Amino acid sequence: MILSDNPGCVKDIFKVELPRPREIDSPEFLAVRHRILACVEKEVEKFAKDEYDR
């Protein structure tokens, strides 16, 4: 679950259906990781912009 920069707002939910133990170098794992990090990065950029504009 990724929370937005607004407190208490859910930005996105990622259901990870990869078998355990997970191989962190598998293409499937890397794809999920990329999607999650891209979502987090957008929220961080949005927060930083809002803070800078104050």
C-alpha positions in Angstrom: 0.0 0.0 0.0 1.3 3.4 -0.9 0.0 6.5 0.9 -0.3 9.9 -0.7 1.3 13.0 0.6 -2.2 13.8 2.1 -2.4 12.1 5.5 -4.6 9.1 5.4 -5.1 8.9 1.7 -4.3 5.6 -0.1 -2.5 6.3 -3.4 -2.3 2.8 -4.6 -2.3 -0.8 -3.5 0.0 -3.4 -5.0 -0.9 -7.0 -4.7 2.3 -9.0 -5.0 1.5 -12.6 -6.1 5.0 -13.8 -6.5 5.9 -17.1 -4.8 8.1 -17.1 -1.7 10.9 -17.1 -1.2 11.2 -14.4 -3.9 14.1 -14.1 -6.2 15.1 -10.5 -6.1 16.7 -10.6 -9.5 13.8 -12.2 -11.4 12.1 -10.1 -14.1 8.8 -10.4 -12.4 10.1 -9.2 -9.1 12.0 -6.3 -10.8 8.8 -5.3 -12.6 6.8 -5.1 -9.4 9.7 -3.2 -7.7 9.8 -0.7 -10.6 6.0 0.0 -10.4 6.2 0.6 -6.6 9.2 2.8 -6.7 7.8 4.8 -9.6 4.6 5.4 -7.5 6.6 6.4 -4.5 8.9 8.7 -6.5 5.9 10.6 -7.9 4.6 11.2 -4.4 8.0 12.4 -3.1 8.3 14.8 -6.1 4.8 16.1 -5.4 5.6 16.6 -1.7 8.9 18.3 -2.5 7.2 20.6 -5.0 4.4 21.5 -2.5 7.0 22.3 0.2 9.1 24.4 -2.2 6.1 26.4 -3.3 5.2 27.4 0.2 
